[in-house]
Amino acid sequence: MASSPRARASALRVADCALIGAVAIDPSYAYLSQRGGTGWLRRLTDCSAGCVEAGRRPIGILGGVTRRYVIFGAGAIGGVMAALLDWAGLEVAVIARGAHLAAIRERGLTLRTPEGDATVRVPAAGSAGEIRWRDDDVAVLAVKSQDTDAAVHDLAVAAPPSLVVVCAQNGVANERAALRRFENTLGMLVICPATHLAPGVVEAESSPCPGVMDVGRFPGGVDTVAEEVAAALRAATFDSRAVPDVMRWKYAKLLSNLGNAVEAVCGPRVGEGELHKVVRGEGEAVLRAAGIAHASPAEDAARRGDLISIRPIEGRRRIGSSSWQSLARAAGSIEADYLNGEIVLLGRLHEVPAPANALLQRLANRMARERLLPGSMGEGEVLAALRA
């Protein structure tokens, strides 16, 4: 694709468009066929029609809200969000680093999906200081939790205090870090199978819906900004709702993410075996002792429904979680301190032991420091160490 959908949309005249519902869209857009043809077009038109029925104006190429979305961390989740928001016609910029930043600047950001590949050209910066910020910008934090403090500091130095910060991250510590600097902080539940292993390339494995991304104010509540962010994500084909209890859902996701270290240390073939059950059981006991509410497994299953459908990309199925990918990329760090380590911390505060989570936290961190391959230890080996 030679230019972004947003650039093409800005050059259109209404007389040159096909009016479908409340949406003016050029039927010749090549990118529509690459995103599933009329099915993707229908999702865009349905989103706009829903906005009109609810008395809200559509967004992006669907209506023209001017907020810009700056994605801080254009890896698996951030990269997929950036590409799909850009395709929906919203203004997008990314903050990335290293070889990934260089590749995006040189060749654009390539998104691979089960339907095919496409590349978007978005402004790419190496830090928040390289962005010319606006008062109504939205910064989406999509870095790993261990990088949040540095990212928030970078934003606080460069961006206005009115900045809306959305924590599109696993774990539950990021929102507190953001709220210390920015009043308008939102949490986001992210259920989005995505992969980032090569510079300049991200993959979204679920289709036709790339993921569930519910958003709400931190520590609780919904406002017009949360509604607007959810609408933007729906325009980008995510299933997104503004919810008043987003942290309750994020604590449920935390319990699921305790298995990330199991997969990173022992490999994806372990699945939900004995070790996974032990770490989740510890997590549930700790949250219960701490009096922290979380969505139930039944609620989680109902929210996901049949939305998440992982399909092969070029004949290859998704291999591993974000923690597995950190080891596979030899990133040098991993998110275990903010997943398993969160349970360890809460357990110590409330005098509930969590030895399995503590062991996996140590093992995952050691493997990341030593740049060991994911799956370097067997499940039996870890269980034996736990029982020793």
N, C-alpha and C positions, 0 to 999 in steps of 0.2 A: 504494500500500500504506500503510495507516494506521499500522501499527506494524511493528517489525522481527520477523523470524522468531524471533529469540531471545526477545523479549518474549512472543510468542504461545506459544512452546514452554514457557516457565517457568510458564505458566498452565494447561498441560494436565494432565489426570490420565491415568494409564496406561489406565484403563478406557475412556477416550474415544478411545484411539488404536488404529490398526491395527498389529498386531505383525507386522513383515515381517523374517524372519531374526532378528537380534539387535537390531533398531531399532524403537523406538516412534515413529511419525510420524502426525500427524493427516492423514488423506486429504483433508481439506477445504482444506488450505493453498493459497491462491490463487497464492502465489509459486512453487509447484512447476510449475504450468502455464506460468508466464511463463519458467521456466528449462528448458523442453523437456519438461514433463510427466513421464510415467513414466520416460523415459530418464534424467533428472536424478535422480529418486528412486532408480532402480536403481543409479546411481553411488554415492549415499550409502549404500545398504544394502550394496553390495558392499564398500565401504571398511570398514564396521563389521564385516561377517562376516570380512574378512581380519584385522582386529585380534584378533577372538575366536580365530580359528584359530591365530594366532601367539602367543597368550597375553598380548596387550596389551589394555588397556581402550580402548573407543572414546572419542571426544571430542565436545565441544560438545553439540548436541542428540542426538548419538549416544551420550552417556555421561556427560559432566559434568566434564571437567578444567577447573580454574578459572583457568588462565593467561589473562592479558589480552594482546592484541596491539595495540601502539601503533604505528601506521604514521606514520613521520616523513617527510612528503612525499607528499601524496595526489594526485599528478598521474596520468599515464597508468598506470604500473605500480602505484604505491601505492594509487591510487583503486580500480582493479580488484580488487586484493587485499583492500582494506578491505570493499568491497561483498560480495564472494563469501565472505569469512570470516564476515561478519555473517550472511549468508543461511544459512551452515552452522551457525549457532547459537553461534559463539564470541563472547566479549566483545571488542569492538573500539573503539578511539579513534583519532583522526587528529590530526596536527599539520600545519597548512597555513598559508598566508599570503595577504595581499592580498584581491583580489576573489574568489578561489576559496574562501578561508576564510569570507568573508562570505556567499557563496551557500550553502555547506554548512550554516552555522548557520541561515540563513533558510529554505531550501527543502529541505535534505537533499542527499545525494550521489546523483546520477542515473547509473546505469550503462546504457548502450545496448549491446545485443548483436544479432546477426542474428535472434534469436527475439523481440526486443521490448525495451522499456524498463521499468525499475523504479527506485524511489527508496528508499534506506535512510536512516534517521536514526541517526547515530552522534555521540557527543560529539566536538567539534572544538575544538582549542586553537591558539593562535598561537605558542606556544613550549613547551619542555619544562617550564618553570617553572610553567605553568598546570595541569599534570597532578599529581594526587596519586598518586605512584608506590608500587608494591608490590614486595616483595622478589623475587617470582617473575614479574614482567612480562617480556615480550619486546618489544624495540623493533626494528622493521623499518626500516632506513634505505633510503628510496626516493627520496632527493634526488639530483640530478645530482652527479657527482664533485667539481665545483668548489665545491659547497656542503657537502661532507662535514666538513671541519675545523670549520666553524662549528656544524654540527649536533652533532658529537661533543662539542664544548666545552659546548654547551647542555645535553646529556644529562649530562655529567660534573658540572655544577654542581647539577643538580636531582634526578638519579636515584641509587638506591643502587648500590654497586659490584657487587652480585650481578646486576645487569641483564644479560640476554642480548641481545646486539646482533647482528642478522642484516643483512648487507650485500646487499640485493637490488638491485644496481646493476651497470651496465656498468663496464669497466675493472678494474684489478687493484691499485689503490693504496688503496682504501677500507678494506680489512681491516686493513692495517698502522696506519692512522690510528685505527681503532676499538680495536685491541688495545693501543695505548698507554694507553688509559683504562679499558678493560673486558676482564677476563680471559676472559669467556665470549663470544667473538666467533666468529661463523659466516659463511662465505661462501655465496653463493647464485648458481647459474647461472640466469639469467632468459631464457627464450625465450618471449615473450608479445607478440604483435602488439596494441598498444594505442595509443590516441590521447587526447590532452587538448588541446583548443583553446579551449573555452569555460568560464567559471567555473561550478563546481558540476556539471560533466558530464565523464564519462570514457567511453571506448568500448573494448570487447573484441571484436576482429574475428574471432578464431578460434573455431570452434564445431564440435562440442559441447565439445571440450576447449579451455579458454581459453589454456593454455600449459604449458610444461615449466618446473618450478622445483625443481632439485636442490640439496640443502643438505649442508654438512659443516663440521666445525670448521676454523678457521684456525690454523696453516698446513696441517694435515691431520688426518685421523681422523674417527671417528663416535662419538657418545655418545648417551645416552638423550634429551638435549635435542634433538639433531639429528633423532633418530627421531620425537620428538613434534612438532617443527615440520613435518616432512615429512608426518606423519599429518594434521595440521591442514590443510595445503594440499590433500591428497587429499580430505579431507572437503569442501573448497571447490571441488572438481571440477578442480583442477590435476592434472597428472601429476607427481608429486614422489617422489624417492628420497633417502635419506640415503647420501651417497657419501664415501669416505675421501680422494679426490683432487679435491676440488671446484675447486681453483685450476688444475689441468691443464685442466679443462673451461672455466674462465673465460678462460684464455689463448687457447684455441681461439675462444671468443666474441669476444675482443679482435681477433683477425685478421678476423673477419667485420665487426666494428664499424668497421674502418678505412674501410669504404665509406660510413659515415654522413656524413663530411665531403664526400665526392664528391657524394652526393645533395643535401646542404644547399647546396653551392656551385653545382652544375651542374643540379640538379633531378632528380626521380625517374626521368625517362625515359631517363637515361643508362644505368641498369642496370649490369650487370657488364661494362662496356666496357674499353677500353685503360687508362684512368686507374685504374680499380678494380683491374685486374690488376697494375699497377705498384706501387700502394701495398701490396697484399697480398704481392706478391713481396718487397718490402723488409721487411715485417713478419716473414715466414718466415725470411729471411736473418738478421735481427737476433736473433730468438729462438734460432735455431740457434747463432749465435756466443756467445750468453749462456748456452747450455746449459739453456735453459728448456723443459721438456716441455709439450706441448699435445696434446689429443685430435686425431686425424687427421680429415680430411674424411669418410672412410668411417665412422668412429665417430660423428661428429656427425650424419651422415645417418641412421645406424641408430637413434640416440637419438631423433631427431625422428620418424622413421618416417612414419606418416600422421596423427600427432597434431595437427599444426598445419595447419588448414584455414581459410584466410582467406575469409570470405564477406561479401557486401555488407551494409551497415546502411542501411535505408531507401533501397535502390537505389544507394548510393554506396560505392565500394570505398576501402580504406585508401590514403592518398595518399603519406605519407612517414614516415621514421624519426624517432626522438626528436630528433635534431639538426635535421632539417628542421622539426619542430614548434617547436623553440626559436626558429628564425628566423621562422617563420610567426606566432608569438605575440609577436614583438618582445620577447623576454625580456631582451635586453641581455647575455646570456652564453650560452656553448655549451660542450659537453663535450670539445672537440677536444684540449685540453691533456692529457687523461687517456686519450685513445684514440690518435690519431695522435701526440700528444706523448709518450706512453709509449714508443712505438717510437723516436722521435727521441732521447729520453733514454737508452734502453738502447743505441741505436746509437752514441751519443757515448761511453758508458762502455766499449763494446767495439770502438770504432774501426771501425764499419760504417756507411757513409753511408746516410741515408734522406731524400734531398732531396725526393721527392714528398710524403712525409708531413709534412715540415717546411713545405713550401709550402702544403699544404692546411690545416695548423694555423694558419698566419698568415692565410690568406684567410678561413677560417671565423670566427676571432676578430675580424677587421676587420668582417666582415659583421654579426656579432652586436653589436659596439660601435656601428656606424653604423645599426643596425636596418634593414638592407637585406633585401629579400625573398629567400627561398630560390630558387635557380636563376638568380641574377642574372648568372652567368658561364657561358659555353659550355665544353664539355669541350675543344674545340680550343684555346680561348683559354688554358686552364690548362696544357695540354700544351705549347703554344708558350712560355709563361712558364717552364716547367720546363726546356726545351731551350735557352733563351736564355743 
